[in-house]
């Protein structure tokens, strides 16, 4: 059982070591890293950015020295070799700070997984090993401004074969990290006449390829440090060998990237929510108003109780989904459940924590205001909440229409049944 695994001495030791690492190297440096901005992690554009870049490199080196680097990736490609379920538990601690993801080398996990599963030997040599080592950064180029990201069958970017090259033309945005990435993995139409889910392929494009144009870093809720880039592909030419995996199988490859990735996201959200919860409790105890500590006020007590229940519910839902994926189950319903429920819990807990902090909560003196902005993003990326709710309801109702009921304990449809009225 997953609970038995969590309580194992090995997992507890790694979680403790990661938490100690955050306490020593990440939390004290969050403000300095935020002043540098994400773009500073690859280009020294100013003194502050250069300092942030050097600081992040020193943190990454400490992670390698302590055996905490890229824990969830296989050892043969330079990772820590931690299995899926152990890494799920560790990722909860990593998620307490967004800077820990890069500092501990987990930022490349999804792109590295795609390359490891589907890359050719040459692709792995050129991109995978430097990626896992932290020498280069990736970006994933899928979303387009002209069509709905919730329905990627409508993507318009095209790759046409011309001799031994692909010629790519299209318009993407929210290609996060493109301004510091060495390569982009582009989801593009290669077979327009094929069935909808077989029209698309993944192609690796080095960002220094002629025609790869970063139009701008898209401002997102007042900040640009996330590097959410708008990109144009203007007759971009890359070799046919840059095709990642089989032609026409982009959706299959993306699912291998997104399935475990959503588990990792939700576990990191739990880490963020738990940190906000702790800040809320500490503030409630230390802050006095109207004759006593905030902790004595019934509304505050209700917020703390509700937050505790919601975090625990989200955690158990996420671990259940992770356990099923670990067994080889697609866990489509469970993944959709944790995506929209986890995002809501994350937002609500941080929102309550800000309210308890008052004006301090919306200032830059605590991590809460930045956490709050990013919590709002969570309801959109990896599929908007509405789509995941639709997936859950459709799959459950389909089972009922076919005379079955969905058994959440088993994660599968139960035997045929007849409802007795």
Secondary structure, 3 states (H helix, E strand, C coil): CHHHHHCCHHHHHHHHHHHHHHHHHHHHHHHHHHHHCHHHHCCCCCHHHHHHHHHHHHHHHHHHHCCCCCCCCCHHHCCCCCCHHHHHHHHHHHCCCHHHHHHCCCCCHHHHHHHHHHCCHHHHHHHHHHHHHCCCCEEEECCCCCCCCCCHHHCCCEEEEECCEEEEEEEEEEEECCCCCCEEEEEEECCCCCCHHHCEEEEEEECCCCCEEEEEECCECCECCCCEEEEEEEEEEEEHHHEECCCCCHHHHHHHHHHHHHHHHHHHHHHHHHHHHHHHHHHHHHCEECCEEHHHCHHHHHHHHHHHHHHHHHHHHHHHHHHHHHCCCCCHHHHHHHHHHHHHHHHHHHHHHHHHHHHHHHCCCCCHHHHHHHHHHCCCCCCCHHHHHHHHHHHHHHHHHCCCCEECCCCEECCCCCCCC
